[in-house]
Amino acid sequence: MPEPVLFKGARVVDPASGRDEIGDVLVDGGVIAAPRASSGTVLDCEGLVLAPGLVDLHTHLRQPGREDKETVETGCRSAALGGFTAVTPMANTDPVADNAAVIHEVLDLARAAGVCEVFPVGAITRGLEGEGMAELGEMFDAGVRVFSDDGRCVPNARVLRNALTYVSAFEGAVIAEHCEDASLAEGGQMHEGAVSSSLGLAGQPREAEEVVVARDLAVAKLTDGRLHLCHLSSMGSVEMVRRAKAEGLRVTAEVTPHHLVFGEEDLVTYDTNMKMNPPLRSDGDRSALRAALADGTIDVVATDHAPHAVEEKEAEFDQAPFGTIGLETALAAVLTHLVEPGELSLSRAIEAMSTTPSRILGAHDHGGPIAPGRPANLVAIDPTAGWTVEPPFASKSRNSAFLGRVLRGKVVHTMLRGVLVVADGKAQR
């Protein structure tokens, strides 16, 4: 049993209870304890923010199959250093996580790492092929609560309808969709517009996302199913989600830090670390995403942590894979580019990166409230600490869109079930 730890003099920001005040938080026996005199470790947290540990609804850990890019262990260590106490690795591994055996393998690897709780995502369709449904019930029994063919949308509306209907029988289960019409997106290297034309790169129109968002919302309305929309990038998608929520549909949505911070103009240097799917879009799209996050239309900030081998990203732009790593930079990116300028409150940022994703996932031990008897899954942050994003990372990959950027906000301590897995900014395992 871990010894008691006292977080002393922190600014406690807990959206689940509405708490935002200076105070002490005692942890004893892996849970938050009532204030009392206690021997043990005292952490001076003056000037630090203490919040519920972050929860990432969209992570790629690559294992099994691409351990050269990432493993569950290295990804979990990267997550802990970024302040995350829970992550959801996507199903597009090799073999695909479309059955309980692969789910159990990932869970066993996470338990062995012991630094971050892992909630594997199960595939909607067998082999991510978009046709026959995977063993959803078997995977639910193994602990899966989110099902997604991320990397591809479900191309057949009837299959999506069946999936939404089927998982409605599973308490807490949700279908998460990668909204992309492959016929419109095919060959696109970046957002379609004047910038793509000037760079001589094939474009992907925002309509490639929007037509699938429209279809998925219609099917969700038909089935009254729980639908989560992954990594939105388009102002049109935002408006459709806003209308759907006003109609009472059971829909949630996420946005990534890189879509909140960067835009199509950041590709003028042909930096492959800026090559994303969905692509970085226009200033108007970025402004719409920021406003939607602030007003709650978009529920969650998720990393879409997508590690790639160095040689893959150093290829010609049209040959390089899509994606950026993000677990170690996500919080600082949001603090620097949205909270510090006043576009987002600190409490709303924590809510979008911890409280709400834990609720969507059903990860009830995470996301707060910070109250006696609750599991001690916590993060302490220095919101004023400046640092330059540069390797080495805990991740096995280094394809960060934020390379060379100066960010403000650094994780000092991360606690998982009462154990400091990160202390003074250093991984303890």
C-alpha positions as MATLAB code, in Angstrom:
seq = 'MPEPVLFKGARVVDPASGRDEIGDVLVDGGVIAAPRASSGTVLDCEGLVLAPGLVDLHTHLRQPGREDKETVETGCRSAALGGFTAVTPMANTDPVADNAAVIHEVLDLARAAGVCEVFPVGAITRGLEGEGMAELGEMFDAGVRVFSDDGRCVPNARVLRNALTYVSAFEGAVIAEHCEDASLAEGGQMHEGAVSSSLGLAGQPREAEEVVVARDLAVAKLTDGRLHLCHLSSMGSVEMVRRAKAEGLRVTAEVTPHHLVFGEEDLVTYDTNMKMNPPLRSDGDRSALRAALADGTIDVVATDHAPHAVEEKEAEFDQAPFGTIGLETALAAVLTHLVEPGELSLSRAIEAMSTTPSRILGAHDHGGPIAPGRPANLVAIDPTAGWTVEPPFASKSRNSAFLGRVLRGKVVHTMLRGVLVVADGKAQR';
ca = [
       0.000    0.000    0.000;
       1.476    3.392   -0.960;
       2.362    5.772    1.849;
       0.218    8.880    2.411;
       0.874   11.887    0.182;
      -0.221   15.436    0.959;
      -0.592   17.896   -1.912;
      -0.150   21.117    0.056;
      -1.291   24.570   -0.960;
      -2.423   23.763   -4.511;
      -5.093   25.521   -6.515;
      -7.617   22.683   -6.676;
      -9.584   22.834   -9.957;
     -12.301   20.188  -10.041;
     -15.030   20.713  -12.656;
     -16.992   17.698  -11.375;
     -17.747   19.523   -8.118;
     -17.295   23.114   -9.282;
     -14.400   23.540   -6.865;
     -11.699   26.109   -7.654;
      -9.832   27.125   -4.526;
      -6.512   26.964   -2.733;
      -6.326   23.964   -0.446;
      -4.643   20.752    0.662;
      -5.512   17.295   -0.655;
      -4.502   14.207    1.299;
      -4.137   10.805   -0.351;
      -3.979    7.679    1.775;
      -4.389    4.046    0.792;
      -4.838    4.904   -2.874;
      -7.841    7.158   -2.271;
      -8.462   10.768   -1.357;
      -8.802   11.080    2.413;
     -10.476   13.560    4.706;
      -8.066   16.286    5.865;
      -6.106   15.256    8.965;
      -2.608   15.242   10.379;
      -0.657   12.554    8.603;
       2.886   11.314    8.273;
       4.115   10.636    4.766;
       5.246   12.607    1.756;
       4.415   16.317    1.649;
       4.476   17.903   -1.806;
       4.748   21.692   -1.835;
       2.191   22.665   -4.471;
       2.182   26.431   -4.050;
       1.629   27.909   -7.506;
       0.514   24.555   -8.927;
      -2.901   23.473  -10.164;
      -4.186   20.148   -8.839;
      -6.841   18.554  -11.050;
      -8.339   15.160  -11.848;
      -5.999   13.116  -14.051;
      -6.547   13.663  -17.768;
      -8.412   11.113  -19.897;
      -7.687   10.707  -23.617;
     -10.523    9.344  -25.739;
      -8.365    8.909  -28.847;
      -4.908    7.320  -28.692;
      -2.893    5.049  -30.971;
      -0.501    2.787  -29.081;
       0.314    0.630  -32.158;
       0.740   -2.598  -30.202;
       0.236   -5.318  -31.318;
       1.864   -5.096  -34.717;
       3.874   -1.881  -34.969;
       6.078   -1.930  -31.893;
       8.713   -0.009  -33.869;
       6.420    3.038  -33.624;
       5.047    2.652  -30.099;
       4.281    0.060  -27.444;
       1.660    0.049  -24.751;
       4.431    0.630  -22.225;
       6.060    3.604  -23.992;
       2.677    5.098  -24.867;
       1.476    4.817  -21.278;
       4.663    6.442  -19.996;
       4.192    9.250  -22.525;
       0.593    9.630  -21.335;
       1.603    9.821  -17.669;
       4.184   12.515  -18.429;
       1.416   14.435  -20.185;
      -0.840   14.214  -17.122;
      -3.095   11.409  -18.358;
      -4.256    8.695  -15.988;
      -6.427    6.909  -18.589;
      -6.219    6.461  -22.363;
      -8.256    4.616  -25.005;
      -6.071    2.977  -27.682;
      -7.765    2.592  -31.046;
      -8.456   -0.756  -32.696;
      -6.410   -0.335  -35.900;
      -3.577   -2.564  -34.705;
      -2.187   -5.692  -36.387;
      -4.033   -7.915  -35.691;
      -7.060   -5.653  -35.439;
      -8.666   -5.388  -32.003;
     -11.909   -6.963  -33.206;
     -12.051   -9.791  -30.672;
     -11.575  -10.364  -26.947;
      -8.164  -12.033  -27.337;
      -6.533   -8.846  -28.648;
      -8.349   -6.747  -26.045;
      -6.985   -8.959  -23.246;
      -3.470   -8.734  -24.712;
      -3.561   -4.927  -24.598;
      -4.995   -4.945  -21.071;
      -2.262   -7.316  -19.875;
       0.444   -5.092  -21.382;
      -1.071   -2.039  -19.688;
      -1.218   -3.753  -16.315;
       2.429   -4.723  -16.658;
       3.385   -1.115  -17.444;
       1.412    0.121  -14.435;
       1.595    3.853  -15.142;
      -1.725    4.632  -16.858;
      -5.072    2.863  -17.047;
      -5.954    1.618  -20.516;
      -9.479    1.181  -21.915;
      -9.048   -0.510  -25.322;
     -11.349    0.457  -28.171;
     -12.921   -2.430  -30.070;
     -13.465   -2.440  -33.828;
     -17.015   -2.036  -35.115;
     -16.454   -4.325  -38.100;
     -14.270   -7.386  -38.581;
     -10.809   -6.385  -39.756;
     -12.002   -2.777  -40.075;
     -13.391   -3.840  -43.453;
     -16.716   -2.051  -43.005;
     -18.903   -5.089  -43.618;
     -19.663   -7.759  -41.020;
     -19.855   -6.612  -37.404;
     -17.055   -7.650  -35.081;
     -17.630   -9.597  -31.856;
     -19.060   -6.571  -30.050;
     -20.695   -8.508  -27.216;
     -17.558  -10.544  -26.537;
     -15.454   -7.382  -26.419;
     -17.973   -5.607  -24.188;
     -17.672   -8.482  -21.734;
     -13.884   -8.013  -21.879;
     -14.289   -4.385  -20.787;
     -14.675   -2.439  -24.057;
     -17.028    0.529  -23.905;
     -16.055    2.403  -27.093;
     -16.274    0.800  -30.534;
     -14.653    2.434  -33.570;
     -13.147    1.645  -36.965;
     -11.001    4.766  -36.560;
      -8.886    5.463  -39.606;
     -11.971    4.616  -41.653;
     -15.640    5.422  -41.311;
     -18.227    2.690  -41.514;
     -19.041    3.044  -45.236;
     -22.404    1.264  -45.173;
     -25.214    3.107  -43.411;
     -27.059   -0.135  -42.683;
     -24.010   -1.567  -40.899;
     -23.751    1.638  -38.853;
     -27.463    1.432  -38.047;
     -27.066   -2.162  -36.890;
     -24.050   -1.282  -34.743;
     -25.766    1.673  -33.066;
     -28.839   -0.471  -32.401;
     -26.838   -3.453  -31.147;
     -24.639   -1.584  -28.667;
     -27.652    0.247  -27.235;
     -28.265   -2.968  -25.302;
     -24.868   -2.576  -23.601;
     -24.924   -0.119  -20.719;
     -22.467    2.695  -21.323;
     -21.344    1.598  -24.798;
     -20.804    4.148  -27.573;
     -19.993    4.092  -31.289;
     -17.159    6.472  -32.244;
     -16.918    7.443  -35.897;
     -14.054    8.647  -38.086;
     -16.061   10.897  -40.390;
     -14.516   10.738  -43.839;
     -16.011    9.914  -47.209;
     -13.178    7.978  -48.862;
     -14.311    8.868  -52.385;
     -14.056   12.604  -51.661;
     -10.899   12.372  -49.546;
      -8.982   10.020  -51.847;
      -5.533   11.352  -52.680;
      -5.944   14.504  -50.570;
      -2.741   15.575  -48.831;
      -4.102   18.677  -47.088;
      -7.175   20.919  -46.937;
      -8.503   21.806  -50.375;
      -8.261   25.514  -51.124;
      -6.017   28.299  -52.305;
      -3.111   27.156  -50.137;
      -3.178   23.591  -51.476;
      -3.272   24.973  -55.022;
      -0.303   27.259  -54.385;
       1.700   24.381  -52.880;
       0.806   21.987  -55.673;
      -0.673   19.464  -53.259;
      -3.868   17.501  -53.801;
      -6.617   18.810  -51.550;
      -9.253   17.184  -49.390;
     -12.441   19.272  -49.117;
     -14.171   19.784  -45.798;
     -17.222   18.189  -47.407;
     -15.406   14.829  -47.159;
     -16.005   15.097  -43.428;
     -19.328   16.885  -43.498;
     -21.257   14.434  -45.665;
     -20.420   11.604  -43.245;
     -21.249   13.735  -40.195;
     -24.644   14.467  -41.758;
     -25.268   10.787  -42.518;
     -24.135    9.595  -39.091;
     -26.311   12.117  -37.273;
     -29.300   11.018  -39.349;
     -28.647    7.361  -38.484;
     -28.142    8.245  -34.813;
     -31.510   10.000  -34.853;
     -33.110    6.966  -36.490;
     -31.748    4.563  -33.873;
     -31.566    6.858  -30.835;
     -28.037    5.465  -30.530;
     -25.032    6.933  -28.693;
     -22.673    8.435  -31.264;
     -19.288   10.048  -30.690;
     -17.671   11.987  -33.555;
     -13.880   11.823  -33.675;
     -11.444   14.682  -34.411;
     -13.794   17.194  -36.058;
     -12.072   19.745  -38.295;
     -14.808   21.618  -40.167;
     -17.058   24.569  -39.383;
     -19.890   22.785  -41.162;
     -19.514   19.761  -38.912;
     -19.669   22.025  -35.861;
     -22.961   23.529  -36.976;
     -24.512   20.130  -37.619;
     -23.491   18.905  -34.172;
     -24.890   22.076  -32.601;
     -28.256   21.488  -34.291;
     -28.248   17.797  -33.390;
     -27.677   18.565  -29.721;
     -30.474   21.126  -29.782;
     -32.753   18.358  -31.130;
     -31.763   16.090  -28.246;
     -29.644   13.565  -30.138;
     -27.233   11.528  -28.025;
     -24.124   12.823  -29.748;
     -20.745   13.938  -28.440;
     -17.741   15.249  -30.334;
     -14.020   15.774  -29.953;
     -11.332   18.064  -31.347;
      -7.551   17.709  -31.256;
      -5.040   20.270  -29.969;
      -3.410   20.466  -33.402;
      -6.681   21.402  -35.095;
      -7.225   24.077  -32.441;
      -3.739   25.568  -32.873;
      -2.605   25.095  -36.482;
      -4.097   25.703  -39.916;
      -3.470   25.084  -43.595;
      -0.951   27.919  -43.743;
       1.364   25.923  -41.474;
       2.041   23.510  -44.333;
       3.878   26.051  -46.504;
       7.221   24.523  -45.451;
       6.006   21.032  -46.433;
       6.618   19.876  -42.868;
       5.305   16.309  -42.791;
       4.672   16.588  -39.047;
       1.834   18.944  -40.029;
       0.274   16.340  -42.315;
      -2.931   15.256  -40.548;
      -6.099   13.363  -41.309;
      -8.467   15.147  -41.161;
      -6.224   17.906  -42.490;
      -5.502   21.229  -40.854;
      -8.062   23.591  -42.322;
      -8.764   27.312  -42.714;
      -8.732   30.113  -40.145;
     -12.535   30.051  -40.227;
     -12.646   26.362  -39.406;
     -10.157   26.792  -36.571;
     -12.143   29.690  -35.091;
     -15.346   27.646  -35.278;
     -13.679   24.726  -33.487;
     -12.405   26.989  -30.702;
     -15.798   28.615  -30.213;
     -17.528   25.222  -30.204;
     -15.160   23.899  -27.555;
     -15.750   26.954  -25.401;
     -19.554   26.755  -25.613;
     -19.718   22.974  -25.160;
     -20.843   22.027  -28.667;
     -17.582   20.095  -28.855;
     -17.315   18.098  -25.654;
     -13.760   16.823  -25.550;
     -10.158   17.585  -26.437;
      -8.531   14.303  -27.541;
      -4.949   13.856  -28.694;
      -5.249   11.441  -31.661;
      -1.685   10.513  -30.631;
      -0.367    8.919  -33.849;
       3.277    7.812  -33.596;
       5.269    7.033  -36.752;
       8.813    5.869  -37.401;
      11.331    8.601  -38.237;
      12.011    7.306  -41.752;
       8.289    7.333  -42.562;
       7.850   11.001  -41.704;
      11.097   11.985  -43.448;
       9.673   10.851  -46.792;
       8.354   13.155  -49.521;
       5.199   14.941  -48.388;
       2.816   12.901  -50.528;
       4.427    9.653  -49.332;
       4.540   10.453  -45.595;
       1.806    9.062  -43.315;
      -0.756   11.270  -41.605;
      -0.514   12.112  -37.906;
       1.327   13.640  -34.981;
       2.175   12.452  -31.498;
       0.387   14.441  -28.820;
       0.191   12.885  -25.366;
       3.100   14.894  -23.924;
       2.066   18.239  -25.460;
      -1.768   18.243  -25.440;
      -2.314   19.944  -22.095;
       0.393   22.562  -22.630;
      -0.923   23.332  -26.117;
      -4.416   23.999  -24.760;
      -3.090   26.064  -21.835;
      -0.797   28.118  -24.078;
      -3.079   28.766  -27.039;
      -6.549   28.852  -25.490;
      -6.457   29.289  -21.712;
      -3.691   31.882  -21.460;
      -5.223   34.159  -24.161;
      -8.606   33.929  -22.394;
     -10.525   31.956  -25.041;
     -11.112   29.073  -22.628;
     -11.290   28.981  -18.849;
      -8.947   26.663  -16.989;
     -11.928   24.810  -15.517;
     -13.442   24.265  -18.990;
     -10.083   22.982  -20.280;
      -9.857   20.442  -17.449;
     -13.481   19.495  -17.976;
     -12.846   18.831  -21.697;
      -9.679   16.828  -21.025;
     -10.723   14.914  -17.907;
     -14.256   15.119  -16.517;
     -16.218   14.810  -19.762;
     -14.112   12.152  -21.515;
     -14.215   10.004  -18.368;
     -18.023   10.300  -18.372;
     -18.317    9.398  -22.074;
     -15.994    6.431  -21.561;
     -17.613    5.335  -18.340;
     -14.241    5.470  -16.588;
     -15.871    6.354  -13.284;
     -12.667    6.245  -11.236;
     -11.263    9.134  -13.292;
     -12.305   12.712  -13.967;
     -13.097   13.661  -10.365;
     -14.633   14.722   -8.131;
     -11.650   15.291   -5.862;
     -13.455   14.158   -2.730;
     -12.839   11.788    0.192;
     -13.180    8.136   -0.756;
     -12.541    8.725   -4.452;
      -9.645    6.958   -6.230;
      -6.584    9.234   -6.258;
      -6.070    9.755  -10.008;
      -4.632   13.262  -10.083;
      -2.356   15.638  -11.943;
      -0.427   18.635  -10.583;
       0.466   21.241  -13.181;
       2.729   24.282  -13.188;
       0.682   26.560  -15.489;
       3.466   29.122  -15.876;
       6.415   26.838  -16.699;
       7.723   27.453  -20.199;
       9.457   24.716  -22.186;
      10.552   23.954  -25.718;
       9.118   20.875  -27.396;
      12.036   18.724  -28.484;
      13.195   15.096  -28.333;
      13.739   12.846  -26.564;
      10.142   11.961  -25.791;
       8.872    9.087  -23.693;
       7.087    8.026  -26.867;
       9.160    5.897  -29.223;
       8.345    8.390  -31.990;
       9.159   12.062  -32.414;
       6.727   13.216  -35.122;
       5.303   16.140  -33.142;
       3.604   19.058  -34.865;
       4.839   21.194  -31.967;
       8.558   20.479  -32.451;
      10.585   23.609  -31.683;
       7.583   25.467  -30.262;
       7.670   27.083  -26.825;
       4.692   26.070  -24.694;
       3.611   27.101  -21.212;
       2.286   24.614  -18.709;
       4.162   21.576  -17.460;
       3.046   18.447  -15.632;
       4.878   18.208  -12.299;
       3.194   15.181  -10.704;
       0.863   12.477  -12.014;
      -0.751   10.086   -9.543;
      -2.425    6.812  -10.495;
      -4.469    5.198   -7.718;
      -2.391    6.835   -5.021;
       1.008    6.104   -6.586;
       3.172    8.899   -8.021;
       3.980    7.624  -11.513;
       5.443   11.056  -12.374;
       7.177   13.109   -9.665;
       8.894   16.449  -10.204;
       8.373   16.033  -13.945;
      10.140   12.661  -14.167;
       8.667    9.236  -14.818;
       9.043    6.980  -11.812;
       8.679    3.685  -13.729;
];
